Every structure is written in C-alpha cells, then in structure tokens.
Amino acid sequence: MIKPPRLKPGATIGVAAVSGPVDEARLDAGLAALQSKGYRVVEASNLRRREGFLAGSDEERAAGYRELVGDPGVDAIFFARGGYGASRVLAHLEADEIRSNAKIHLGGSDLTAFFAFVGTNASLATAYGPMVAVQIAGGADLDWESVLSGELPEPFVVPSDGVIAAGSGEGPLVGGCLSLVASLCGTPEALAGRGAILFWEDVGEETYRLDRMLTQLERSGTFDGLQGMVIGSIAPGRREGAESPEEVRSWLTKRFAGAPFPVACGFPAGHLAGTRTLPLGARVRVDLQRGAIEFLETAVA
C-alpha cells in the first residue's frame, strides 16, 4: 500500500465533489474552517455544480477530481460531501494517474466505493473521516489534522458492553459505510476481508436491512479469513417504533454470536458530528481480551 505524503502546515487542500450537490452555505463554512487553520484551498471545477441529485454529470465530477489529482500545487484532496454518485465516477478514473500523484484522500459515507477503487487499483491508502461541507463545517473537535500529519490515531478502549464477540486479531483496516461496502459485491472493487479488519457504520437503515447487507457480505465470502470487525455509529431508521440503541446492540450480539473473529461495536466513527478519522489500509489490532483497538501505523508517509 502506497502512503501519500503527510499533511504539513500551510498545505494546499483541493476540495472535490464526486457525489451529490453541495449546500453552498455549508461548503463556505467548511472552506472557511480550513482556511482558518492556515491551509490554502483549491476548489474542483464542479464543486458548486448541481445537476439533479448530483454535483454535475459523471464526466464533470470525474474531471473536477482529476484536475486536483494532476495539479502539482495540491497536496491533499478532501471531499465536500457523500450521499450518492461516487460509484458512477469510477469508470472515468485512471488508476495510474492516482498512483503516480499520491495524495491524501479524506472523506466518508459514499466515498467508501471511491476509496475501494483507489485502494484496489492504485494501491493508495486513504482516510475515512469527516467531510468539508458536513463535519468540518460543523466546527466539532476533530482528529483529522493530527492523523493526516502523521500521528497514530488514539487507541480506543472498548467498554464491556461493546464486546460482541471476544478474541483478538490484527490486519489492515478496510471498509466504510455498510450499504456501500455491500454494493461493491460482484464488482472489481469488492472488499477482500481475508487477513483484514473490517470497519463498518451506517445511518438511517432498519436493522433488517443491515442484516440483509451483512448476510450478503457473509454469503459473498467477505467474512472468510476476517481477523476482526469494528462497528462504528449506527443510527437506525427514523420510523415510529424504530429500534432503540439497546435493541440494536442486542441484535448485533445475536447476529455475531459465535463469530470466529473478534467483534467490537460503539467505535465513534461514521455519520457523527465528531467522527474520528480512520486510516484505511493501515494495520490495526483488535484485542478484546484487553478491550482495546490500537492503530499500529499511519496512512501517510
């Protein structure tokens, strides 16, 4: 796995939009937050485009991103928002171009599929975390700056009720938003779980839908040889009578009872205002005998 150069003070951050259209007020707040930290900002050519439920056509979104990749003055690429549409851009990308211009990629949600392409085809480590017009715009205390500057993410102490299946395991971290991870099955970017630690989170999904996606991954062989599973934030559907957090945790305990790999839930990453930043491709240790999740390496050089 290729690690991009770490983020340095005063670096130039390119902001891309490969998914849905971006709310301009939120975008401006996120850009201002980056600039207040001393970073220079470059906007992708389609960043403020709106074409229905997308930030421009597939070609426009790909071109805006590729301009940032090829710009030698851009040090890192942050994504404005997720939603839907990143998967449609993949056919318009060049893996060699991304690999030969290795840069930090930071985003979450729908970027799961995009990062799977980058990791699989360009062998580039990425960072699953906050987005410019979402969490960064919200002004929460976030760890992206320290993680992207080369510091190891802080270990996470798993509370006793967060241990779903005991054990320990170690491997490179893969995953992202569960619905996107499941959608990759049968594609060239399908995640390989063997020897890895799988992270997943999701928002607005009923538990039966979460179960269906997990079953799809299980039946597709994604869980074969898995070394551990870390479950992030889960905000079930908002219908009347939706499951409580306690009911969701009870379902997870039943779902993964007897799992041959350790399973921990409650990791503070995903669709959260204060989401942590996860280095995809970097090695992680899940030791639920000690109740700890430890990051063994960074995703930057």
URMOWO-V717610 format. One record per backbone hydrogen bond with DSSP energy under -1.0 kcal/mol. NH is the residue of the N-H (numbers start at 1). CO is the residue of the C=O. E is the energy in kcal/mol with one decimal. If there is no record, write none. Layout:
BEGIN
NH|CO|E  NH|CO|E
END
This chain:
BEGIN
2|123|-4.2  7|148|-3.0  11|8|-1.9  13|40|-3.1  14|76|-3.3  15|42|-2.7  16|78|-2.6  20|82|-1.6  27|23|-2.8  28|24|-2.9  29|25|-1.8  30|26|-2.3  31|27|-2.9  32|28|-2.3  33|29|-1.8  34|30|-1.9  35|31|-2.5  36|32|-2.2  38|35|-1.8  39|34|-1.7  40|11|-1.9  42|13|-2.3  44|15|-2.4  47|44|-1.9  49|46|-2.5  51|54|-3.3  54|51|-1.4  55|19|-2.3  56|54|-1.3  61|57|-2.6  62|58|-2.3  63|59|-2.5  64|60|-2.4  65|61|-1.8  66|62|-2.8  67|63|-2.1  68|64|-1.1  69|65|-2.0  70|66|-2.4  74|71|-1.8  75|12|-2.3  76|12|-1.4  77|104|-3.3  78|14|-2.8  79|106|-2.1  80|16|-2.8  89|86|-1.4  92|89|-2.5  93|90|-1.6  98|94|-1.7  99|95|-2.7  100|96|-2.5  106|77|-2.0  107|127|-1.9  111|108|-2.5  112|109|-2.0  115|111|-3.2  116|112|-1.8  117|113|-1.9  118|114|-2.3  119|115|-2.9  120|116|-2.5  121|117|-2.9  122|118|-1.4  124|118|-1.5  125|2|-2.9  126|280|-1.1  127|105|-2.5  128|278|-2.8  129|107|-2.1  132|79|-1.9  133|80|-2.2  134|131|-1.4  136|131|-2.1  147|143|-2.3  148|144|-2.6  150|147|-1.1  151|146|-2.2  156|293|-2.5  158|291|-2.4  162|159|-2.3  163|160|-1.2  164|263|-2.3  165|263|-1.8  169|286|-2.3  171|284|-2.1  173|282|-2.4  174|197|-2.6  176|199|-1.9  178|201|-3.0  181|177|-2.5  182|178|-2.9  183|179|-1.5  185|182|-1.5  187|184|-2.4  190|187|-1.7  195|225|-2.9  196|193|-2.6  197|172|-2.5  198|228|-2.6  199|174|-2.9  200|230|-1.9  201|176|-1.3  202|233|-2.0  204|235|-3.8  210|206|-2.1  211|207|-2.8  212|208|-1.9  213|209|-2.2  214|210|-2.4  215|211|-2.5  216|212|-2.1  217|213|-2.1  218|214|-2.6  219|215|-3.1  220|216|-1.7  221|218|-1.1  222|217|-2.1  224|221|-1.2  226|223|-1.9  227|196|-2.9  229|262|-2.4  230|198|-2.9  231|264|-3.1  232|200|-3.1  233|269|-2.6  235|202|-1.3  242|239|-1.8  248|244|-2.4  249|245|-2.3  250|246|-2.1  251|247|-2.2  252|248|-2.5  253|249|-2.3  254|250|-1.9  255|251|-3.0  256|252|-2.4  259|256|-2.1  263|165|-2.2  264|229|-2.4  265|162|-2.6  267|231|-2.1  269|267|-2.4  272|270|-2.3  275|272|-1.3  276|268|-1.9  278|128|-3.0  280|126|-1.4  280|278|-1.2  281|173|-2.5  282|279|-1.7  284|171|-2.8  285|294|-3.1  286|169|-3.1  287|292|-2.8  288|167|-2.5  292|287|-2.8  293|156|-2.2  294|285|-2.8  296|283|-2.3  301|4|-2.9
END
